[in-house]
């Protein structure tokens, strides 16, 4: 018997994203079930029982996060973090383009459980078709009485407001997202207080990822126990994995947690492009530590297994790297990105990300100095754990892991002024 599919359970057609198509395949029945007799606490209990963990990167238990909110507060907000900016990650985009109504239903169920009157979707500024599909879906839902006042004739009312970001990676961090949503420069906030206590406009706020919220309708419809039975004991359910890089069939795959990483690469994704050997894998988006080929044989796609191998499952963005790739040049792409995306609030991140990029760029240009690798390591120690948000760590972890796993390539570039794989990168 095949595993249930929470997302890839319908054929994608020209109109499969519409309200009519979503309702034809059972859409909004979970909302009808909830408003027809379930209490808000019942929804939270099912989500807790499901074992659903956040799909944005941190993997925090969703039901537990909801339980931290004071439900008696006069105002509680729900925010959907749709600022999908992690390189290698593209699952939220698919949900917006093909299953916006599933996200809307999930948000309404979460809002009902949390007693939320106004919910927000903070969507990545670079999205075009995803944004249009989302707005169309909200218009359809409002016209059908599924969003707004007295939804489906009940006493429950909830509006969903879409806010388009301006292209800042740091807004994927929850407190930066809130600061931006309030109209200020998107600086991260010190914690505590956490958003569940003082979040948007100083009110208790829950922030969940797109995939997380879009999973809730299935849980309410089928029960938390049914969801918990999928995947592994500590990492239940299915996940959307975006695989990119040097594979024959890059794309988005839905698999139960615990699925073998090697099968994903060599089976689902068709193996390495050009018949080359596998060199390395970044398993959870560009900020997660890289793994060498020999480290992935026993790795399965769940948080515990990937962590045991020395990395993180993160956002599920799997980046595959073939033999013959220059790791110095690849790291330069990443350090340039994180230098550009640092918000500049914290001195260690602002100055450290710039320093790391400067050193890597110099090495890649054939002008490396003796001691540069030690300077890079010293820079990461000055950044990690010393910033308000995790962007500093995200910028440092690739540097740490690349130097640890492929130090010989960096040393060779410093000593000879060229890559082990020929040529130079002009910068």
Rosetta blueprint (number, residue, H / E / L):
1 X L
2 X L
3 X L
4 X L
5 X L
6 X L
7 X L
8 X L
9 X L
10 X L
11 X L
12 X L
13 X L
14 X L
15 X L
16 X L
17 X L
18 X L
19 X H
20 X H
21 X H
22 X H
23 X H
24 X H
25 X L
26 X L
27 X L
28 X L
29 X H
30 X H
31 X H
32 X H
33 X H
34 X H
35 X H
36 X L
37 X L
38 X L
39 X L
40 X H
41 X H
42 X H
43 X H
44 X H
45 X H
46 X H
47 X H
48 X H
49 X H
50 X H
51 X L
52 X L
53 X E
54 X L
55 X L
56 X L
57 X L
58 X L
59 X L
60 X L
61 X E
62 X H
63 X H
64 X H
65 X H
66 X H
67 X H
68 X L
69 X L
70 X L
71 X L
72 X L
73 X L
74 X L
75 X L
76 X E
77 X E
78 X E
79 X E
80 X E
81 X E
82 X E
83 X L
84 X L
85 X L
86 X L
87 X L
88 X L
89 X L
90 X L
91 X H
92 X H
93 X H
94 X H
95 X H
96 X H
97 X H
98 X H
99 X H
100 X H
101 X H
102 X H
103 X H
104 X H
105 X H
106 X H
107 X H
108 X H
109 X H
110 X H
111 X H
112 X H
113 X H
114 X H
115 X L
116 X L
117 X L
118 X E
119 X E
120 X E
121 X E
122 X E
123 X E
124 X L
125 X L
126 X L
127 X L
128 X L
129 X H
130 X H
131 X H
132 X H
133 X H
134 X H
135 X H
136 X H
137 X H
138 X H
139 X H
140 X H
141 X H
142 X H
143 X H
144 X L
145 X L
146 X L
147 X L
148 X E
149 X L
150 X L
151 X H
152 X H
153 X H
154 X L
155 X L
156 X L
157 X L
158 X E
159 X E
160 X E
161 X E
162 X E
163 X E
164 X E
165 X L
166 X L
167 X L
168 X L
169 X H
170 X H
171 X H
172 X H
173 X L
174 X H
175 X H
176 X H
177 X H
178 X H
179 X H
180 X H
181 X H
182 X L
183 X L
184 X L
185 X L
186 X L
187 X L
188 X L
189 X L
190 X L
191 X L
192 X L
193 X L
194 X L
195 X L
196 X L
197 X L
198 X L
199 X L
200 X H
201 X H
202 X H
203 X L
204 X E
205 X E
206 X E
207 X E
208 X E
209 X E
210 X H
211 X H
212 X H
213 X H
214 X H
215 X H
216 X H
217 X H
218 X H
219 X H
220 X H
221 X H
222 X H
223 X L
224 X H
225 X H
226 X H
227 X H
228 X H
229 X L
230 X L
231 X E
232 X L
233 X L
234 X L
235 X L
236 X E
237 X L
238 X E
239 X E
240 X E
241 X E
242 X E
243 X E
244 X E
245 X E
246 X L
247 X E
248 X L
249 X L
250 X L
251 X E
252 X E
253 X E
254 X E
255 X E
256 X E
257 X L
258 X L
259 X L
260 X E
261 X H
262 X H
263 X H
264 X H
265 X H
266 X H
267 X H
268 X H
269 X L
270 X L
271 X L
272 X E
273 X H
274 X H
275 X H
276 X L
277 X L
278 X E
279 X E
280 X E
281 X E
282 X E
283 X L
284 X L
285 X L
286 X L
287 X L
288 X L
289 X L
290 X E
291 X E
292 X E
293 X H
294 X H
295 X H
296 X L
297 X L
298 X L
299 X L
300 X E
301 X L
302 X L
303 X H
304 X H
305 X H
306 X H
307 X H
308 X H
309 X L
310 X L
311 X L
312 X L
313 X L
314 X L
315 X L
316 X L
317 X E
318 X E
319 X E
320 X E
321 X E
322 X E
323 X L
324 X L
325 X L
326 X L
327 X H
328 X H
329 X H
330 X H
331 X H
332 X H
333 X H
334 X H
335 X H
336 X H
337 X H
338 X H
339 X H
340 X H
341 X H
342 X L
343 X L
344 X L
345 X L
346 X L
347 X H
348 X H
349 X H
350 X H
351 X H
352 X H
353 X H
354 X H
355 X H
356 X H
357 X H
358 X H
359 X H
360 X H
361 X H
362 X H
363 X H
364 X H
365 X L
366 X L
367 X L
368 X L
369 X L
370 X L
371 X L
372 X H
373 X H
374 X H
375 X H
376 X H
377 X H
378 X H
379 X H
380 X H
381 X H
382 X H
383 X H
384 X L
385 X L
386 X L
387 X L
388 X L
389 X L
390 X L
391 X H
392 X H
393 X H
394 X H
395 X H
396 X H
397 X H
398 X H
399 X H
400 X H
401 X H
402 X H
403 X H
404 X H
405 X H
406 X H
407 X H
408 X H
409 X H
410 X H
411 X H
412 X H
413 X H
414 X H
415 X H
416 X H
417 X L
418 X L
419 X L
420 X L
421 X L
422 X L
423 X L
424 X L
425 X L
426 X L
427 X L
